[in-house]
Amino acid sequence: MNNPVIESMLQRKSIRKYEDRMPSDEVIETIVRAGQQAPFAAQVYSILLSRKKKHVFGAPLLFTICVDYHKMKLIMGKRDWSMVTNDLSLLIFGIQDAAMMAENMVIAAESLGLGSVYLGNAPYVADKIAAEYNLPLKVFPLVQLAMGYPAEDAPPRLRYPMDFTLFEDEYPELTDEMIEEAMAMMDQGYMGQDYYKKNNYMIPLKNGRKETFTFDDYGWTEHISRKWGQWFPSVRDLLVQLEKRGFHITSDLDEKE
């Protein structure tokens, strides 16, 4: 399909090397404006921007996309309303708003010749981000985008095959053949690009598990399995960050107990 928007989306990849060139104010505002036109529940987001220093991977721009109910609370006060919706519901709708805005910003940036990389650790360092930007309560950093003009031209990375992604009418029983085919596609794609070898990135094993992989056979499915097989076993750290930002997810349950 000869469509420049679709082509740009299909060629998108994370950029980890950037030129030493600052995008103009017009480019930055255009990217943010495109982000605002994403679908939303209530526009409960805000964007923090830093361009005072070089950021991760040498990117000139660092956007932090936040769930923001502080502004909504002030607006509701002007209408003589108080917020009664529980914080978990607020957070879910806010995540939808902020995530869709971030994706629109990525697409807009690509169309203007910029690249970006998602930094997903923001929720776990929300208190540090809040201190840096002087955030009021009810503002929660969801994701960060490092952005700038690419200084590399890496190929797009593989995605699951369509029959492992698009399920029509009902969720199918996933056969061993389907699972193994999807795993092989992902692993061969990443290993074919030497992705982990070039980045020298292999997640260390914990809990006494012995390393049996090398970069020659370490693919995406082993990598992602190590993440969710070892990281964040407790919800406590995340709940603490949410509490510090004014989102009390378990308060209703605590009161009932």
Backbone as CSV, one residue per row, in Angstrom:
resi,resn,N_x,N_y,N_z,CA_x,CA_y,CA_z,C_x,C_y,C_z
1,MET,0.853,-1.186,0.000,0.000,0.000,0.000,0.891,1.239,0.000
2,ASN,0.727,2.068,-1.017,1.570,3.259,-1.167,0.952,4.423,-0.400
3,ASN,1.295,4.487,0.878,0.738,5.520,1.750,1.858,6.012,2.647
4,PRO,2.220,7.291,2.571,3.383,7.768,3.334,3.214,7.659,4.842
5,VAL,1.988,7.825,5.337,1.765,7.711,6.786,1.985,6.271,7.233
6,ILE,1.369,5.328,6.510,1.527,3.915,6.846,2.983,3.495,6.720
7,GLU,3.626,3.940,5.660,5.032,3.576,5.451,5.905,4.076,6.601
8,SER,5.650,5.309,7.053,6.412,5.860,8.167,6.196,5.035,9.432
9,MET,4.961,4.601,9.671,4.658,3.809,10.856,5.316,2.435,10.791
10,LEU,5.308,1.826,9.619,5.881,0.495,9.477,7.403,0.503,9.550
11,GLN,8.008,1.648,9.276,9.466,1.762,9.328,9.973,2.296,10.665
12,ARG,9.067,2.546,11.595,9.476,3.113,12.881,10.369,2.158,13.654
13,LYS,11.375,2.708,14.303,12.249,1.918,15.170,12.779,2.823,16.271
14,SER,13.213,2.225,17.353,13.805,2.994,18.440,15.186,3.487,18.029
15,ILE,15.461,4.757,18.338,16.746,5.369,17.993,17.563,5.561,19.264
16,ARG,18.815,5.110,19.208,19.691,5.206,20.374,20.976,5.984,20.094
17,LYS,21.025,6.669,18.954,22.128,7.582,18.647,21.532,8.806,17.956
18,TYR,21.904,10.005,18.440,21.291,11.230,17.936,22.336,12.243,17.492
19,GLU,21.952,13.033,16.495,22.800,14.139,16.061,22.819,15.231,17.128
20,ASP,23.891,15.991,17.116,24.000,17.121,18.034,23.314,18.330,17.408
21,ARG,21.996,18.209,17.251,21.217,19.254,16.579,19.877,19.394,17.287
22,MET,19.547,20.612,17.701,18.335,20.854,18.459,17.165,21.141,17.509
23,PRO,16.074,20.393,17.600,14.884,20.721,16.816,14.361,22.110,17.163
24,SER,13.762,22.764,16.193,13.255,24.115,16.397,12.007,24.107,17.279
25,ASP,11.669,25.281,17.805,10.432,25.423,18.579,9.219,25.015,17.750
26,GLU,9.229,25.364,16.478,8.098,25.030,15.608,7.935,23.522,15.488
27,VAL,9.041,22.808,15.327,8.983,21.348,15.228,8.463,20.754,16.534
28,ILE,8.982,21.228,17.657,8.553,20.715,18.956,7.065,20.952,19.178
29,GLU,6.606,22.144,18.895,5.186,22.463,19.098,4.297,21.669,18.152
30,THR,4.767,21.417,16.943,3.997,20.611,15.993,3.841,19.182,16.509
31,ILE,4.902,18.622,17.054,4.853,17.259,17.595,3.873,17.184,18.762
32,VAL,3.934,18.175,19.649,3.022,18.179,20.804,1.581,18.397,20.348
33,ARG,1.391,19.279,19.387,0.031,19.534,18.883,-0.561,18.275,18.261
34,ALA,0.272,17.531,17.533,-0.193,16.259,16.973,-0.547,15.285,18.089
35,GLY,0.235,15.310,19.165,-0.077,14.466,20.307,-1.431,14.785,20.902
36,GLN,-1.757,16.063,20.949,-3.045,16.474,21.524,-4.235,15.971,20.719
37,GLN,-4.045,15.709,19.439,-5.162,15.276,18.599,-5.424,13.780,18.690
38,ALA,-4.693,13.073,19.544,-4.989,11.663,19.769,-6.358,11.523,20.428
39,PRO,-7.010,10.362,20.287,-8.261,10.134,21.016,-8.014,10.280,22.524
40,PHE,-9.027,10.713,23.245,-8.839,10.868,24.691,-10.125,10.579,25.443
41,ALA,-9.954,10.287,26.734,-11.096,10.158,27.646,-11.451,11.521,28.210
42,ALA,-10.417,12.300,28.608,-10.685,13.600,29.234,-9.504,14.566,29.127
43,GLN,-8.565,14.291,28.224,-7.359,15.107,28.118,-6.634,15.232,29.458
44,VAL,-6.586,14.127,30.182,-5.947,14.157,31.498,-4.466,13.794,31.351
45,TYR,-3.741,14.660,30.689,-2.312,14.481,30.493,-1.630,15.831,30.503
46,SER,-0.344,15.799,30.747,0.531,16.952,30.556,1.869,16.430,30.075
47,ILE,2.639,17.306,29.438,3.948,16.920,28.929,5.003,17.812,29.553
48,LEU,6.027,17.186,30.085,7.190,17.907,30.588,8.283,17.821,29.529
49,LEU,8.975,18.914,29.295,10.040,18.941,28.290,11.331,19.437,28.915
50,SER,12.414,18.729,28.637,13.749,19.171,29.027,14.638,19.201,27.790
51,ARG,15.270,20.340,27.561,16.253,20.445,26.472,17.465,21.262,26.933
52,LYS,17.691,21.290,28.239,18.796,22.052,28.802,20.102,21.272,28.790
53,LYS,20.005,19.957,28.556,21.205,19.123,28.581,20.995,17.940,27.652
54,LYS,22.090,17.255,27.358,21.967,16.033,26.580,21.382,14.938,27.467
55,HIS,20.480,14.184,26.902,19.793,13.158,27.660,20.290,11.776,27.259
56,VAL,19.589,10.753,27.671,19.988,9.383,27.390,20.204,9.201,25.888
57,PHE,21.248,8.481,25.532,21.651,8.229,24.151,22.039,9.510,23.408
58,GLY,22.266,10.595,24.156,22.648,11.850,23.527,21.509,12.594,22.877
59,ALA,20.283,12.257,23.222,19.119,12.923,22.631,19.016,14.367,23.126
60,PRO,18.681,15.303,22.242,18.565,16.701,22.666,17.268,17.009,23.402
61,LEU,16.252,16.168,23.208,14.944,16.400,23.833,14.572,15.229,24.720
62,LEU,13.969,15.543,25.852,13.388,14.516,26.706,11.984,14.963,27.099
63,PHE,10.994,14.250,26.587,9.606,14.488,26.951,9.206,13.492,28.044
64,THR,8.475,13.973,29.032,7.872,13.095,30.032,6.366,13.276,29.938
65,ILE,5.672,12.230,29.524,4.217,12.299,29.361,3.582,11.815,30.656
66,CYS,2.758,12.657,31.240,2.192,12.401,32.566,0.680,12.252,32.516
67,VAL,0.171,11.385,33.373,-1.250,11.400,33.728,-1.442,12.597,34.654
68,ASP,-2.393,13.467,34.324,-2.533,14.714,35.079,-3.991,14.971,35.447
69,TYR,-4.318,14.730,36.713,-5.647,15.072,37.227,-5.620,16.339,38.070
70,HIS,-4.455,16.935,38.238,-4.376,18.200,38.969,-5.160,19.278,38.216
71,LYS,-4.945,19.378,36.927,-5.655,20.378,36.124,-7.155,20.111,36.133
72,MET,-7.532,18.823,36.022,-8.955,18.492,36.008,-9.622,18.856,37.333
73,LYS,-8.907,18.630,38.427,-9.446,18.978,39.746,-9.697,20.479,39.850
74,LEU,-8.792,21.284,39.315,-8.962,22.731,39.346,-10.141,23.170,38.474
75,ILE,-10.284,22.544,37.313,-11.406,22.865,36.425,-12.729,22.500,37.096
76,MET,-12.791,21.300,37.689,-14.015,20.874,38.359,-14.369,21.802,39.510
77,GLY,-13.350,22.310,40.213,-13.607,23.253,41.297,-14.275,24.512,40.811
78,LYS,-13.906,24.955,39.616,-14.546,26.142,39.033,-16.017,25.884,38.742
79,ARG,-16.388,24.626,38.557,-17.780,24.249,38.302,-18.479,23.739,39.562
80,ASP,-17.834,23.890,40.706,-18.397,23.484,41.987,-18.633,21.970,42.048
81,TRP,-17.656,21.209,41.503,-17.688,19.759,41.583,-16.453,19.264,42.319
82,SER,-16.613,18.155,43.044,-15.495,17.461,43.675,-15.311,16.116,42.989
83,MET,-14.088,15.662,42.893,-13.804,14.399,42.238,-14.107,13.249,43.192
84,VAL,-14.986,12.342,42.771,-15.333,11.183,43.600,-14.942,9.863,42.944
85,THR,-14.580,9.871,41.671,-14.175,8.644,40.983,-12.943,8.049,41.667
86,ASN,-12.954,6.734,41.833,-11.835,6.078,42.505,-10.545,6.243,41.707
87,ASP,-9.419,6.219,42.406,-8.134,6.522,41.785,-7.688,5.472,40.771
88,LEU,-8.110,4.216,40.938,-7.723,3.198,39.954,-8.388,3.473,38.611
89,SER,-9.663,3.815,38.648,-10.358,4.172,37.402,-9.742,5.417,36.777
90,LEU,-9.461,6.413,37.610,-8.825,7.627,37.093,-7.495,7.290,36.422
91,LEU,-6.738,6.427,37.061,-5.422,6.080,36.530,-5.541,5.340,35.194
92,ILE,-6.477,4.412,35.091,-6.640,3.660,33.838,-7.018,4.585,32.696
93,PHE,-7.979,5.470,32.919,-8.351,6.410,31.862,-7.194,7.358,31.547
94,GLY,-6.468,7.768,32.578,-5.332,8.649,32.346,-4.223,7.975,31.563
95,ILE,-3.984,6.696,31.836,-2.980,5.942,31.080,-3.378,5.856,29.613
96,GLN,-4.649,5.628,29.361,-5.117,5.600,27.971,-4.814,6.933,27.280
97,ASP,-5.178,8.025,27.932,-4.964,9.349,27.344,-3.486,9.612,27.076
98,ALA,-2.662,9.378,28.089,-1.241,9.700,27.978,-0.538,8.799,26.975
99,ALA,-0.887,7.512,26.950,-0.241,6.578,26.034,-0.580,6.911,24.587
100,MET,-1.839,7.264,24.336,-2.218,7.604,22.962,-1.557,8.903,22.521
101,MET,-1.439,9.851,23.438,-0.740,11.084,23.104,0.713,10.789,22.756
102,ALA,1.382,9.968,23.553,2.784,9.638,23.306,2.957,8.998,21.935
103,GLU,2.063,8.091,21.571,2.170,7.431,20.265,1.986,8.425,19.121
104,ASN,1.029,9.342,19.255,0.861,10.364,18.223,2.117,11.226,18.077
105,MET,2.752,11.518,19.191,3.978,12.308,19.150,5.086,11.556,18.404
106,VAL,5.185,10.253,18.641,6.191,9.441,17.954,5.955,9.456,16.450
107,ILE,4.709,9.264,16.041,4.383,9.246,14.612,4.664,10.604,13.988
108,ALA,4.264,11.671,14.682,4.509,13.012,14.156,6.001,13.274,14.016
109,ALA,6.776,12.876,15.018,8.218,13.082,14.974,8.838,12.351,13.790
110,GLU,8.427,11.108,13.571,8.940,10.332,12.436,8.664,11.054,11.123
111,SER,7.477,11.615,10.990,7.103,12.276,9.730,7.928,13.532,9.483
112,LEU,8.509,14.091,10.548,9.321,15.302,10.446,10.821,15.003,10.419
113,GLY,11.162,13.708,10.311,12.561,13.326,10.209,13.257,13.087,11.526
114,LEU,12.517,13.087,12.634,13.094,12.822,13.945,12.896,11.357,14.309
115,GLY,13.634,10.910,15.314,13.453,9.588,15.875,13.269,9.691,17.368
116,SER,12.923,8.583,17.990,12.680,8.599,19.431,12.865,7.202,19.997
117,VAL,12.902,7.143,21.315,12.911,5.865,22.009,12.095,6.011,23.287
118,TYR,11.241,5.033,23.539,10.437,5.023,24.758,11.315,4.639,25.944
119,LEU,11.120,5.312,27.060,11.787,4.995,28.323,10.692,4.670,29.334
120,GLY,10.510,3.385,29.578,9.347,2.944,30.334,9.501,2.919,31.836
121,ASN,10.655,3.335,32.354,10.898,3.232,33.790,10.357,4.410,34.589
122,ALA,9.758,5.377,33.912,9.315,6.600,34.604,8.428,6.335,35.827
123,PRO,7.457,5.417,35.783,6.624,5.214,36.968,7.400,4.793,38.206
124,TYR,8.540,4.139,38.018,9.309,3.632,39.156,10.265,4.669,39.734
125,VAL,10.396,5.777,39.049,11.203,6.898,39.574,10.348,8.162,39.587
126,ALA,9.060,7.984,39.762,8.131,9.108,39.720,8.455,10.170,40.754
127,ASP,8.907,9.750,41.943,9.224,10.735,42.981,10.389,11.622,42.570
128,LYS,11.391,11.054,41.910,12.537,11.846,41.457,12.126,12.815,40.344
129,ILE,11.305,12.344,39.421,10.819,13.216,38.350,9.963,14.329,38.935
130,ALA,9.134,13.979,39.915,8.271,14.978,40.554,9.092,16.068,41.223
131,ALA,10.172,15.675,41.879,11.036,16.663,42.539,11.734,17.545,41.507
132,GLU,12.182,16.933,40.414,12.898,17.691,39.384,12.011,18.733,38.723
133,TYR,10.742,18.388,38.492,9.837,19.275,37.761,8.813,19.968,38.667
134,ASN,8.921,19.767,39.968,8.016,20.416,40.914,6.561,20.056,40.623
135,LEU,6.287,18.776,40.510,4.943,18.327,40.151,3.997,18.383,41.344
136,PRO,2.785,18.874,41.141,1.770,18.807,42.202,1.225,17.391,42.313
137,LEU,0.469,17.116,43.377,-0.185,15.823,43.518,-1.168,15.604,42.380
138,LYS,-1.415,14.337,42.101,-2.296,13.893,41.020,-1.678,14.071,39.639
139,VAL,-0.370,14.223,39.604,0.360,14.204,38.329,1.356,13.057,38.424
140,PHE,1.216,12.078,37.506,2.024,10.864,37.585,2.763,10.630,36.267
141,PRO,4.097,10.619,36.271,4.867,10.366,35.051,4.630,8.941,34.549
142,LEU,4.156,8.823,33.319,3.838,7.506,32.756,4.963,6.958,31.890
143,VAL,5.474,7.779,30.976,6.510,7.318,30.056,7.327,8.515,29.603
144,GLN,8.589,8.267,29.279,9.437,9.330,28.742,9.819,8.998,27.303
145,LEU,10.006,10.037,26.519,10.443,9.907,25.134,11.725,10.695,24.947
146,ALA,12.831,10.010,24.672,14.025,10.691,24.205,13.856,10.901,22.710
147,MET,14.185,12.096,22.222,13.846,12.417,20.834,14.872,13.359,20.227
148,GLY,15.075,13.229,18.941,15.980,14.109,18.209,16.174,13.585,16.798
149,TYR,17.148,14.165,16.099,17.445,13.716,14.745,18.364,12.500,14.807
150,PRO,18.003,11.397,14.145,18.779,10.157,14.259,20.192,10.289,13.711
151,ALA,21.122,9.647,14.398,22.500,9.531,13.914,22.796,8.073,13.584
152,GLU,21.757,7.279,13.384,21.888,5.887,12.977,20.691,5.534,12.109
153,ASP,20.832,4.475,11.341,19.750,4.041,10.460,19.538,2.545,10.626
154,ALA,19.119,2.178,11.827,18.880,0.770,12.119,17.599,0.305,11.431
155,PRO,17.522,-0.970,11.068,16.299,-1.481,10.449,15.189,-1.645,11.480
156,PRO,13.936,-1.627,11.062,12.838,-1.906,11.997,12.976,-3.322,12.547
157,ARG,12.574,-3.502,13.782,12.650,-4.832,14.368,11.344,-5.585,14.154
158,LEU,11.456,-6.886,14.209,10.348,-7.775,13.891,9.187,-7.634,14.869
159,ARG,8.025,-8.021,14.403,6.824,-8.135,15.220,6.238,-9.526,15.022
160,TYR,5.342,-9.925,15.924,4.679,-11.219,15.798,3.985,-11.349,14.445
161,PRO,3.837,-12.588,13.930,3.063,-12.792,12.697,1.599,-12.421,12.926
162,MET,0.906,-12.118,11.840,-0.471,-11.640,11.941,-1.397,-12.643,12.615
163,ASP,-1.213,-13.931,12.341,-2.133,-14.910,12.925,-1.882,-15.143,14.405
164,PHE,-0.839,-14.514,14.949,-0.561,-14.578,16.379,-0.988,-13.286,17.071
165,THR,-1.559,-12.380,16.276,-1.901,-11.046,16.772,-3.372,-10.705,16.563
166,LEU,-3.878,-10.979,15.359,-5.253,-10.622,14.997,-6.147,-11.847,15.120
167,PHE,-7.088,-11.791,16.060,-8.018,-12.894,16.291,-9.434,-12.407,16.004
168,GLU,-10.069,-12.987,15.011,-11.405,-12.527,14.613,-12.490,-13.383,15.256
169,ASP,-13.475,-12.721,15.829,-14.672,-13.320,16.437,-14.421,-13.966,17.798
170,GLU,-13.309,-14.686,17.963,-13.030,-15.268,19.265,-11.532,-15.518,19.413
171,TYR,-11.099,-15.619,20.667,-9.693,-15.910,20.956,-9.448,-17.387,20.689
172,PRO,-8.471,-17.730,19.864,-8.264,-19.131,19.494,-7.465,-19.895,20.535
173,GLU,-7.492,-21.204,20.413,-6.560,-22.029,21.171,-5.210,-21.957,20.462
174,LEU,-4.219,-21.454,21.168,-2.908,-21.283,20.561,-2.156,-22.614,20.573
175,THR,-1.917,-23.155,19.404,-1.253,-24.446,19.296,0.253,-24.291,19.488
176,ASP,0.915,-25.424,19.781,2.371,-25.407,19.893,3.004,-24.898,18.605
177,GLU,2.427,-25.275,17.481,2.972,-24.853,16.190,2.896,-23.336,16.034
178,MET,1.763,-22.738,16.409,1.608,-21.288,16.325,2.596,-20.575,17.245
179,ILE,2.731,-21.091,18.462,3.629,-20.458,19.438,5.072,-20.549,18.964
180,GLU,5.466,-21.730,18.512,6.850,-21.926,18.083,7.164,-21.120,16.830
181,GLU,6.190,-20.990,15.935,6.398,-20.185,14.722,6.588,-18.716,15.082
182,ALA,5.767,-18.224,16.005,5.888,-16.827,16.428,7.229,-16.593,17.131
183,MET,7.627,-17.527,17.984,8.902,-17.395,18.685,10.069,-17.399,17.704
184,ALA,10.015,-18.298,16.741,11.102,-18.401,15.760,11.223,-17.132,14.941
185,MET,10.076,-16.564,14.544,10.108,-15.332,13.757,10.766,-14.208,14.541
186,MET,10.379,-14.055,15.798,10.944,-12.997,16.614,12.439,-13.217,16.872
187,ASP,12.794,-14.426,17.263,14.195,-14.704,17.600,15.110,-14.575,16.389
188,GLN,14.695,-15.139,15.272,15.519,-15.071,14.073,15.668,-13.639,13.581
189,GLY,14.603,-12.862,13.722,14.667,-11.470,13.310,15.671,-10.674,14.123
190,TYR,15.614,-10.825,15.443,16.534,-10.091,16.314,17.975,-10.584,16.160
191,MET,18.141,-11.907,16.097,19.498,-12.443,15.963,20.069,-12.134,14.584
192,GLY,19.193,-12.088,13.580,19.652,-11.744,12.236,20.190,-10.323,12.154
193,GLN,19.688,-9.443,13.002,20.182,-8.064,13.057,21.302,-7.892,14.084
194,ASP,21.663,-8.978,14.776,22.666,-8.898,15.850,22.288,-7.823,16.861
195,TYR,21.002,-7.704,17.129,20.522,-6.587,17.943,21.132,-6.584,19.338
196,TYR,21.047,-7.696,20.041,21.553,-7.724,21.410,23.074,-7.726,21.445
197,LYS,23.693,-8.373,20.460,25.156,-8.389,20.403,25.691,-6.981,20.178
198,LYS,25.104,-6.235,19.249,25.567,-4.874,18.966,25.413,-3.967,20.175
199,ASN,24.329,-4.171,20.918,24.080,-3.336,22.093,24.698,-3.915,23.368
200,ASN,25.319,-5.101,23.242,25.945,-5.764,24.386,24.977,-5.846,25.568
201,TYR,23.775,-6.327,25.274,22.723,-6.318,26.281,22.127,-7.706,26.433
202,MET,22.448,-8.352,27.533,21.848,-9.620,27.914,21.442,-9.495,29.367
203,ILE,20.182,-9.686,29.672,19.694,-9.530,31.036,20.317,-10.612,31.927
204,PRO,20.982,-10.225,33.008,21.612,-11.218,33.900,20.573,-12.125,34.534
205,LEU,20.957,-13.355,34.765,20.086,-14.312,35.424,20.213,-14.182,36.942
206,LYS,19.105,-14.430,37.632,19.077,-14.376,39.091,18.650,-15.730,39.654
207,ASN,18.602,-15.786,40.969,18.078,-16.957,41.675,18.824,-18.239,41.326
208,GLY,20.120,-18.123,41.060,20.935,-19.307,40.862,20.820,-19.970,39.503
209,ARG,20.084,-19.361,38.591,19.979,-19.961,37.259,21.303,-19.801,36.529
210,LYS,21.743,-20.861,35.878,23.029,-20.869,35.193,22.876,-20.381,33.765
211,GLU,23.781,-19.511,33.337,23.732,-18.965,31.977,24.114,-20.039,30.952
212,THR,23.249,-20.242,29.978,23.517,-21.206,28.906,23.468,-20.561,27.526
213,PHE,23.139,-19.278,27.469,23.016,-18.581,26.196,24.262,-17.767,25.897
214,THR,24.526,-17.577,24.613,25.500,-16.603,24.135,24.758,-15.660,23.207
215,PHE,25.424,-14.602,22.755,24.764,-13.686,21.836,24.420,-14.345,20.498
216,ASP,24.960,-15.517,20.247,24.647,-16.217,18.998,23.277,-16.884,19.029
217,ASP,22.754,-17.171,20.225,21.427,-17.798,20.297,20.481,-17.073,21.266
218,TYR,20.900,-15.896,21.736,20.063,-15.100,22.647,19.142,-14.212,21.812
219,GLY,17.859,-14.589,21.771,16.890,-13.859,20.959,15.862,-13.122,21.791
220,TRP,14.861,-12.620,21.117,13.863,-11.774,21.775,13.055,-12.537,22.816
221,THR,12.685,-13.780,22.527,11.811,-14.489,23.463,12.530,-14.823,24.769
222,GLU,13.840,-15.103,24.703,14.592,-15.303,25.942,14.736,-13.985,26.698
223,HIS,14.981,-12.917,25.939,15.151,-11.604,26.543,13.891,-11.169,27.283
224,ILE,12.755,-11.253,26.611,11.514,-10.786,27.224,11.074,-11.716,28.351
225,SER,11.404,-13.009,28.234,11.078,-13.954,29.306,11.872,-13.635,30.562
226,ARG,13.124,-13.206,30.383,13.934,-12.852,31.551,13.394,-11.605,32.249
227,LYS,12.840,-10.683,31.475,12.238,-9.502,32.097,11.101,-9.913,33.026
228,TRP,10.088,-10.541,32.450,8.874,-10.803,33.222,9.020,-12.039,34.100
229,GLY,10.130,-12.767,33.951,10.404,-13.882,34.843,11.244,-13.504,36.047
230,GLN,11.723,-12.237,36.072,12.604,-11.823,37.174,12.281,-10.441,37.746
231,TRP,11.766,-9.551,36.947,11.616,-8.163,37.367,10.295,-7.926,38.094
232,PHE,10.289,-6.976,39.017,9.096,-6.441,39.683,8.150,-7.521,40.223
233,PRO,8.630,-8.448,41.035,7.728,-9.468,41.560,6.684,-8.908,42.533
234,SER,6.960,-7.761,43.126,6.028,-7.153,44.076,5.459,-5.856,43.500
235,VAL,4.207,-5.606,43.798,3.564,-4.372,43.363,3.867,-3.213,44.314
236,ARG,4.522,-3.505,45.417,4.683,-2.525,46.489,5.409,-1.256,46.017
237,ASP,6.520,-1.415,45.294,7.289,-0.243,44.874,6.457,0.702,44.026
238,LEU,5.671,0.121,43.128,4.836,0.950,42.260,3.714,1.612,43.048
239,LEU,3.128,0.886,43.974,2.074,1.476,44.799,2.611,2.636,45.632
240,VAL,3.839,2.497,46.113,4.462,3.578,46.887,4.614,4.819,46.020
241,GLN,5.072,4.641,44.782,5.226,5.777,43.877,3.870,6.433,43.588
242,LEU,2.855,5.626,43.397,1.518,6.176,43.139,0.995,6.931,44.357
243,GLU,1.211,6.366,45.544,0.775,7.035,46.770,1.448,8.397,46.915
244,LYS,2.733,8.458,46.608,3.450,9.729,46.707,2.900,10.772,45.744
245,ARG,2.322,10.317,44.656,1.779,11.229,43.656,0.293,11.498,43.867
246,GLY,-0.279,10.934,44.934,-1.670,11.229,45.276,-2.687,10.270,44.724
247,PHE,-2.227,9.112,44.206,-3.150,8.093,43.696,-3.181,6.941,44.695
248,HIS,-4.304,6.799,45.399,-4.428,5.832,46.486,-5.238,4.634,45.976
249,ILE,-4.542,3.700,45.375,-5.202,2.614,44.644,-5.895,1.630,45.567
250,THR,-5.326,1.352,46.732,-5.880,0.328,47.604,-6.670,0.901,48.774
251,SER,-6.919,2.180,48.790,-7.531,2.802,49.969,-8.953,2.274,50.223
252,ASP,-9.752,2.092,49.159,-11.102,1.580,49.333,-11.092,0.164,49.911
253,LEU,-10.177,-0.659,49.423,-10.076,-2.019,49.934,-9.640,-2.024,51.386
254,ASP,-8.686,-1.166,51.716,-8.212,-1.088,53.104,-9.330,-0.685,54.056
255,GLU,-10.167,0.251,53.614,-11.243,0.725,54.458,-12.272,-0.388,54.703
256,LYS,-12.538,-1.211,53.661,-13.517,-2.289,53.809,-13.010,-3.383,54.726
257,GLU,-11.680,-3.595,54.696,-11.108,-4.630,55.566,-11.085,-4.155,57.010
